[in-house]
């Protein structure tokens, strides 16, 4: 899925403010370093969101392991 955004401005602290394009009703900030070098306010970009099923599964497994470890530790404290 792709969405178009327009660079509205740069803010102090290294953030870029983007507008959904062409509507311009919603804004959101992203770290400036995620944008191509040399970009300027007014430029329009296409942003793609792609699901990473393998990474999602890896994160879910890691979270399960961490939760199980925490539950084991809390059970040890009760003994």
Secondary structure as the mmCIF struct_conf table of DSSP 4:
data_model
#
loop_
_struct_conf.conf_type_id
_struct_conf.id
_struct_conf.beg_label_comp_id
_struct_conf.beg_label_asym_id
_struct_conf.beg_label_seq_id
_struct_conf.end_label_comp_id
_struct_conf.end_label_asym_id
_struct_conf.end_label_seq_id
STRN STRN1 UNK A 2 UNK A 11
TURN_TY1_P TURN_TY1_P1 UNK A 12 UNK A 14
STRN STRN2 UNK A 15 UNK A 20
TURN_TY1_P TURN_TY1_P2 UNK A 21 UNK A 23
STRN STRN3 UNK A 27 UNK A 31
HELX_RH_3T_P HELX_RH_3T_P1 UNK A 32 UNK A 34
BEND BEND1 UNK A 35 UNK A 35
HELX_LH_PP_P HELX_LH_PP_P1 UNK A 36 UNK A 36
TURN_TY1_P TURN_TY1_P3 UNK A 37 UNK A 38
TURN_TY1_P TURN_TY1_P4 UNK A 41 UNK A 42
STRN STRN4 UNK A 44 UNK A 48
HELX_RH_AL_P HELX_RH_AL_P1 UNK A 53 UNK A 78
#
